[in-house]
Amino acid sequence: MQEKFRIFAALHIPGDPVILYNAWDAGSARAVASAGAKAIATGSWSVAAAQAYGDGEGLPLEMALAGATRIAGAVDLPVSIDFEGGYAVEPEALAANARRLAATGAIGCNFEDRVVSGDGLHPVALQAARIAAMRAATGTSFFINARTDIFLQNGPATHDAAMADTAIARGQAYAEAGASGFFVPGLVDLALLEKVCRAVPLPVNFMAFPGAPGTRDVAATGIARISHGPNPYRTAMAALTAAAQAAFDWR
């Protein structure tokens, strides 16, 4: 297990990012692994949708943990789980949940700063305390990918240097609290991505989606990790729907 922690952390190279084509269950994880993945990561939206639940911790915690266990046991690669807000707000309760996640065999997780089932983001001090609690509960090697939702909660037209500075302040605080990486989904401005990568002392994660800049341009900003979020699931379901329609329209 310790070797998987080491391998996963080492994959995060600024300018040569690890590509995570997000899976949602054991079968999709094996498919992604067979395509040549170096690691497996889940996306909470896809994991929930595959079980007919909504995102935002709509999938019950017990099901989320059971799914993480099955995925981690289905592949030989390091597995990172999208753990949303950790299914708790207070650091003590969060630590208990994080401890259970680490016991599934996952080597890390995404952990977001938005207020799940609420508005806005957690205050920086509280989110830093939550990250510190997760770090204490999971040990020094567990890869905590601290996600800020500032760019998702504000449209691209509002993304500017001031907002990037706000995100940077969060990234720096999260690093000091013990985070392993910094995730900025929604930010697609290459100049602002480069600004974040230079200022935050953690490997930075970009989320790819149709219409976003391509991998080569994103990598050039210093990004160390590229995730695909819910899009692999959406692509698979679109193909399944089309195939089913073709089967039904046989006359």
C-alpha positions in Angstrom: 0.0 0.0 0.0 2.8 2.4 0.8 4.2 1.9 -2.7 0.9 3.0 -4.2 1.0 6.2 -2.1 4.5 6.9 -3.4 3.6 6.1 -7.0 0.5 8.3 -7.0 2.2 11.3 -5.5 5.1 10.9 -8.0 2.7 11.1 -11.0 2.0 14.7 -10.2 4.6 16.5 -12.4 4.0 20.2 -13.3 4.0 20.4 -17.1 3.6 16.6 -17.5 0.3 16.0 -15.8 -1.2 12.7 -14.8 -4.4 12.1 -16.7 -7.3 10.8 -14.6 -10.2 9.6 -16.8 -12.7 9.3 -14.0 -14.5 6.0 -13.3 -17.7 5.4 -11.3 -17.6 1.7 -10.4 -15.4 -1.4 -10.4 -16.2 -2.3 -14.0 -15.5 1.2 -15.4 -12.3 1.3 -13.3 -11.1 -1.9 -15.0 -12.0 -0.5 -18.4 -10.0 2.7 -17.8 -7.1 0.7 -16.4 -7.0 -1.5 -19.5 -6.8 1.6 -21.6 -3.4 2.4 -20.0 -4.2 4.5 -17.0 -1.5 5.1 -14.4 -4.1 5.7 -11.6 -7.9 5.6 -11.1 -10.0 8.4 -9.8 -13.7 8.6 -9.3 -16.1 11.5 -9.8 -18.8 12.0 -7.2 -21.4 13.1 -9.8 -20.9 9.9 -11.9 -20.7 7.6 -8.9 -24.0 9.0 -7.6 -25.7 9.0 -11.0 -24.8 5.3 -11.6 -26.8 4.5 -8.6 -29.7 6.9 -9.5 -28.7 9.4 -6.8 -28.0 13.1 -7.1 -24.6 14.7 -6.5 -23.9 16.7 -3.4 -23.6 13.7 -1.0 -26.9 12.4 -2.3 -25.3 8.9 -2.4 -25.4 7.5 1.2 -22.1 7.4 2.9 -22.3 3.6 3.4 -22.8 3.1 -0.3 -19.9 5.5 -1.1 -17.6 3.6 1.1 -18.7 0.2 -0.2 -18.2 1.5 -3.8 -14.7 2.8 -2.9 -13.8 -0.6 -1.5 -15.0 -2.5 -4.6 -13.1 -0.1 -6.9 -9.9 -0.2 -4.9 -10.1 -4.0 -4.9 -10.8 -4.3 -8.6 -7.6 -2.8 -10.0 -3.9 -2.9 -9.1 -3.5 0.9 -9.7 -3.7 3.6 -7.0 -7.3 4.7 -6.5 -8.4 8.2 -5.5 -12.0 8.7 -4.4 -14.1 11.9 -4.8 -15.2 12.3 -1.2 -17.0 15.6 -1.8 -17.3 17.5 1.5 -16.5 14.4 3.6 -20.1 13.8 4.7 -19.6 16.0 7.7 -18.8 19.6 8.6 -17.2 19.5 12.0 -13.6 18.3 12.0 -14.1 15.5 14.5 -16.9 13.9 12.5 -15.0 14.5 9.3 -11.9 12.7 10.7 -14.0 9.7 11.5 -15.3 9.5 8.0 -11.9 10.1 6.5 -10.5 7.2 8.6 -13.2 4.9 7.1 -12.4 6.1 3.6 -8.7 5.3 4.0 -9.6 1.8 5.2 -11.2 1.1 1.9 -7.8 0.8 0.2 -8.0 4.2 -1.5 -4.8 6.2 -1.5 -6.4 9.6 -1.6 -9.4 11.7 -2.2 -10.8 14.9 -3.5 -12.1 17.1 -0.7 -14.1 20.3 -1.5 -14.6 23.5 0.3 -18.2 24.3 -0.8 -21.0 24.1 1.7 -22.7 20.9 0.6 -26.5 21.4 0.6 -25.9 25.0 1.4 -24.6 28.2 -0.2 -21.1 29.4 -0.7 -17.8 28.1 0.6 -16.6 27.2 4.0 -14.5 30.0 5.6 -10.8 29.4 5.0 -10.0 28.9 8.6 -12.7 26.2 9.0 -11.7 24.4 5.8 -8.1 24.4 6.8 -9.1 22.9 10.2 -11.1 20.3 8.3 -8.1 19.4 6.1 -5.9 19.2 9.2 -8.4 16.8 10.8 -8.5 14.7 7.7 -4.7 14.6 7.5 -4.4 13.5 11.2 -7.0 10.8 10.6 -5.5 9.3 7.4 -1.7 9.6 8.0 1.0 11.4 6.2 0.9 9.6 2.8 -2.8 9.9 2.0 -3.2 12.2 -1.0 -5.7 14.9 0.0 -6.6 16.8 -3.2 -8.1 20.0 -1.7 -10.7 21.4 -4.1 -11.9 25.0 -4.2 -15.3 25.6 -5.8 -14.8 29.4 -6.2 -14.6 29.1 -10.0 -17.6 26.8 -10.3 -19.8 29.1 -8.2 -18.9 32.1 -10.4 -19.2 31.9 -14.2 -16.1 32.1 -16.5 -16.9 35.7 -17.4 -16.2 36.7 -13.8 -12.9 34.9 -13.5 -10.2 37.5 -13.1 -6.9 38.1 -11.3 -8.7 39.1 -8.1 -10.6 35.8 -8.0 -7.4 33.9 -8.7 -5.8 35.7 -5.8 -8.6 34.6 -3.6 -8.2 31.0 -4.8 -4.4 31.3 -4.2 -4.9 32.4 -0.6 -7.1 29.3 -0.1 -4.6 27.0 -1.8 -1.8 28.4 0.4 -3.8 27.9 3.5 -4.8 24.4 2.5 -1.2 23.5 1.8 -0.2 24.7 5.3 -3.0 22.6 6.8 -1.6 19.4 5.2 -3.2 19.1 1.7 -1.3 17.2 -1.0 -2.8 18.9 -4.1 -5.0 21.8 -5.1 -8.0 21.4 -7.5 -9.5 24.4 -9.3 -12.4 23.0 -11.4 -14.1 25.5 -13.6 -11.0 27.7 -14.2 -10.1 27.6 -17.9 -8.2 30.9 -18.4 -4.7 29.8 -19.2 -3.0 32.9 -17.8 -4.9 32.5 -14.5 -4.1 28.8 -14.3 -0.4 29.7 -14.7 -0.7 32.3 -11.9 -2.3 29.7 -9.6 0.3 27.1 -10.4 3.2 29.5 -9.7 1.7 30.8 -6.4 0.4 27.6 -4.7 3.0 25.2 -3.3 1.0 22.1 -4.3 0.5 20.2 -7.6 -2.5 21.8 -9.2 -5.4 19.9 -10.8 -7.4 21.0 -13.8 -10.8 19.6 -14.9 -11.2 18.9 -18.6 -14.5 19.2 -20.3 -15.8 19.8 -23.9 -14.8 23.3 -25.0 -12.0 23.7 -22.4 -8.4 24.2 -23.5 -6.6 21.1 -24.7 -4.2 19.0 -22.7 -1.0 20.4 -24.3 -2.0 24.1 -23.6 -3.1 23.3 -20.0 0.1 21.3 -19.3 2.1 24.3 -20.4 0.7 26.4 -17.5 2.3 24.1 -14.9 -0.7 21.9 -14.2 0.2 18.6 -12.7 -3.1 16.7 -12.9 -6.0 16.6 -15.3 -9.3 15.1 -14.3 -12.3 14.5 -16.6 -15.0 14.7 -14.0 -18.5 13.5 -15.0 -17.8 13.5 -18.8 -16.6 9.9 -19.1 -19.9 8.7 -17.5 -21.9 11.0 -19.8 -20.1 9.8 -22.8 -20.7 6.1 -21.8 -24.4 6.7 -21.1 -24.8 8.5 -24.4 -23.3 5.6 -26.3 -25.4 3.2 -24.3 -28.6 5.1 -25.1 -27.7 5.3 -28.8 -27.0 1.5 -28.9 -30.3 0.8 -27.1 -32.2 3.0 -29.5 -30.6 1.2 -32.4 -31.6 -2.2 -30.9 -35.2 -1.1 -30.4 -35.5 0.4 -33.9 -34.9 -2.9 -35.7 -38.0 -2.7 -37.9 
